[in-house]
């Protein structure tokens, strides 16, 4: 399975459109009132890895569930005290009885802060799923390009004590899916990321009262 120029153009257009959407929303949603200082503020970058249980259905035939590594890269911004928007690159692979499975892609991801540093994330974008079976002579690799859907819960455990922003370890539990097509992929992912939050400048924060 290889990317064609058409697939690459679609990926580029999605990335550009997602980036423009993020910039527009960021500029229009800049705080008009001062915010209370907290750690999950400003821009964020998060990179990490873990494990996934990946299942694939190849032309209706279930190839089973395999275990393997999963990786994630996220970056974006908290636009309000509770809502954020960004981009996420998700990949995962697995093997089962000689069959290689893979899934990944690029999504536009929204997040909602549920409680303290606990967040619910959901994303949609361009993805791919593949299944490679060496026993299928001359037809060993099947793949699908389509929509990647993701959902996850994450928690930022901050390692620094700044009033706003800082470094955190971020455990995450989520699901990924590429539905339809020759190959349908579904995975459950557990990962640990290292996250950096820029925080907000002092001019956008409420002054904290002294002791």
C-alpha positions as CSV (number, residue, x, y, z in Angstrom):
1,X,0.0,0.0,0.0
2,X,1.5,3.3,-1.1
3,X,0.4,6.9,-1.0
4,X,-0.5,8.4,-4.4
5,X,-0.2,12.1,-5.3
6,X,-3.9,12.4,-4.8
7,X,-3.7,11.1,-1.2
8,X,-0.8,13.4,-0.5
9,X,-2.8,16.4,-1.8
10,X,-5.7,15.5,0.3
11,X,-3.5,15.2,3.4
12,X,-1.9,18.6,2.6
13,X,-5.2,20.3,2.1
14,X,-6.6,18.9,5.3
15,X,-3.5,20.1,7.2
16,X,-3.7,23.6,5.7
17,X,-7.5,23.8,6.3
18,X,-7.1,22.6,9.9
19,X,-4.3,25.0,10.5
20,X,-6.2,28.0,9.1
21,X,-9.3,27.0,11.2
22,X,-7.2,26.9,14.3
23,X,-5.6,30.3,13.6
24,X,-9.0,31.9,12.9
25,X,-10.6,30.5,16.0
26,X,-7.6,31.4,18.1
27,X,-7.6,35.0,16.9
28,X,-11.4,35.5,17.3
29,X,-11.5,33.7,20.7
30,X,-8.7,35.7,22.4
31,X,-9.7,36.4,25.9
32,X,-11.7,39.7,26.2
33,X,-11.7,39.3,30.0
34,X,-8.9,38.3,32.3
35,X,-8.6,34.7,33.3
36,X,-7.8,33.0,36.5
37,X,-4.2,31.5,36.4
38,X,-4.1,27.8,36.0
39,X,-1.7,25.2,34.6
40,X,-3.6,24.1,31.4
41,X,-3.4,27.5,29.6
42,X,-2.0,28.8,26.3
43,X,-0.4,26.6,23.6
44,X,0.5,23.0,24.2
45,X,2.7,20.4,22.6
46,X,2.5,16.7,23.6
47,X,4.4,13.7,22.4
48,X,4.4,10.2,23.6
49,X,3.8,6.5,23.0
50,X,2.3,3.4,24.5
51,X,0.5,0.3,23.4
52,X,-2.7,-0.5,21.4
53,X,-5.0,-3.5,20.8
54,X,-5.7,-3.2,17.1
55,X,-8.5,-5.2,15.3
56,X,-9.0,-5.1,11.5
57,X,-11.7,-6.4,9.2
58,X,-10.3,-7.1,5.7
59,X,-13.1,-7.1,3.1
60,X,-15.5,-8.4,5.8
61,X,-13.1,-11.0,7.2
62,X,-11.9,-10.4,10.7
63,X,-8.1,-10.7,11.0
64,X,-8.3,-10.8,14.8
65,X,-6.8,-8.6,17.5
66,X,-3.1,-7.9,17.7
67,X,-1.0,-6.0,20.2
68,X,1.7,-3.4,19.3
69,X,3.1,0.1,19.8
70,X,1.2,3.3,19.4
71,X,2.4,6.9,19.1
72,X,0.8,10.3,19.3
73,X,1.8,13.9,18.6
74,X,-0.5,16.8,19.6
75,X,-0.3,20.5,19.4
76,X,-2.8,23.3,19.7
77,X,-4.2,25.9,22.1
78,X,-6.8,26.3,24.9
79,X,-9.1,28.9,23.3
80,X,-11.2,29.4,26.5
81,X,-11.0,28.2,30.1
82,X,-12.7,24.9,29.1
83,X,-12.3,24.4,25.4
84,X,-9.3,23.8,23.2
85,X,-8.5,23.0,19.6
86,X,-5.5,21.5,17.9
87,X,-4.0,18.9,15.5
88,X,-3.1,15.3,16.4
89,X,-1.0,12.8,14.5
90,X,-1.9,9.2,15.6
91,X,-0.3,6.0,14.6
92,X,-0.4,2.4,15.7
93,X,0.6,-1.1,14.5
94,X,0.2,-4.7,15.6
95,X,0.9,-8.3,14.6
96,X,-1.2,-11.4,15.0
97,X,-0.3,-14.9,13.6
98,X,1.9,-13.4,10.9
99,X,-0.6,-10.8,9.9
100,X,0.6,-7.2,10.1
101,X,-2.0,-4.5,11.0
102,X,-1.6,-0.7,11.0
103,X,-3.7,2.4,11.4
104,X,-3.0,6.1,11.7
105,X,-3.6,9.6,10.4
106,X,-4.0,13.3,11.0
107,X,-7.0,14.8,12.9
108,X,-8.4,18.1,13.9
109,X,-9.0,17.6,17.6
110,X,-11.2,19.4,20.1
111,X,-10.9,19.0,23.9
112,X,-13.1,19.9,26.8
113,X,-11.7,20.2,30.3
114,X,-13.9,18.1,32.6
115,X,-12.4,18.6,36.0
116,X,-9.1,20.1,37.1
117,X,-6.6,18.6,34.6
118,X,-8.8,15.9,33.2
119,X,-9.8,16.4,29.6
120,X,-12.1,14.7,27.0
121,X,-10.7,14.7,23.5
122,X,-12.4,14.0,20.2
123,X,-11.0,14.3,16.7
124,X,-11.8,13.6,13.0
125,X,-9.5,13.8,10.0
126,X,-7.8,11.8,7.2
127,X,-6.6,8.3,8.1
128,X,-5.5,4.9,6.7
129,X,-5.8,1.3,7.8
130,X,-4.0,-1.7,6.4
131,X,-3.7,-5.4,6.8
132,X,-0.8,-7.4,5.3
133,X,-1.0,-11.2,5.2
134,X,2.0,-13.0,3.6
135,X,-0.2,-16.0,2.9
136,X,-2.1,-14.1,0.3
137,X,0.1,-14.6,-2.7
138,X,0.3,-11.5,-5.0
139,X,-2.4,-9.9,-2.9
140,X,-0.8,-9.7,0.5
141,X,-1.6,-6.1,1.3
142,X,-5.0,-4.5,1.5
143,X,-5.6,-0.9,2.7
144,X,-8.2,1.9,3.1
145,X,-7.9,5.6,3.0
146,X,-10.7,7.4,4.7
147,X,-11.8,9.1,7.9
148,X,-10.0,8.6,11.1
149,X,-12.1,9.1,14.2
150,X,-10.6,9.4,17.7
151,X,-11.8,9.8,21.3
152,X,-9.8,9.8,24.5
153,X,-9.6,10.8,28.2
154,X,-6.3,12.4,29.3
155,X,-4.9,13.8,32.5
156,X,-2.1,16.3,32.8
157,X,0.0,15.6,36.0
158,X,2.1,18.7,36.2
159,X,5.8,18.5,37.2
160,X,6.2,22.2,37.7
161,X,4.5,24.7,40.0
162,X,4.1,27.7,37.8
163,X,0.9,29.8,38.1
164,X,0.2,29.2,34.4
165,X,1.7,26.6,32.0
166,X,4.5,24.2,32.6
167,X,5.6,20.6,32.0
168,X,3.4,17.6,32.6
169,X,3.2,13.8,32.2
170,X,-0.1,13.0,30.4
171,X,-1.5,9.5,30.6
172,X,-4.2,8.8,28.0
173,X,-6.8,6.1,27.3
174,X,-8.6,6.3,24.0
175,X,-10.1,4.6,20.9
176,X,-9.3,5.1,17.2
177,X,-11.3,4.0,14.2
178,X,-11.0,4.0,10.4
179,X,-14.5,2.7,9.3
180,X,-15.5,1.4,5.9
181,X,-13.5,0.5,2.8
182,X,-11.6,-2.7,2.1
183,X,-10.1,-2.6,5.6
184,X,-11.8,-1.3,8.7
185,X,-9.6,-0.7,11.7
186,X,-10.5,-0.2,15.4
187,X,-8.0,0.1,18.3
188,X,-7.9,0.8,22.0
189,X,-4.9,2.8,23.0
190,X,-3.1,3.4,26.3
191,X,-0.2,5.9,26.2
192,X,1.9,8.3,28.2
193,X,3.0,11.6,26.8
194,X,5.3,14.4,27.9
195,X,3.4,17.7,27.5
196,X,4.5,21.4,27.6
197,X,2.1,24.2,28.1
198,X,3.1,27.8,27.4
199,X,0.7,29.5,29.8
200,X,-0.7,32.9,29.4
201,X,1.0,36.3,29.6
202,X,0.5,38.3,32.7
203,X,-1.7,40.9,30.9
204,X,-4.3,38.2,30.2
205,X,-4.5,37.0,33.8
206,X,-6.3,38.2,36.9
207,X,-4.0,39.4,39.6
208,X,-3.9,36.9,42.5
209,X,-4.3,38.3,45.9
210,X,-1.3,38.1,48.2
211,X,-1.2,36.1,51.4
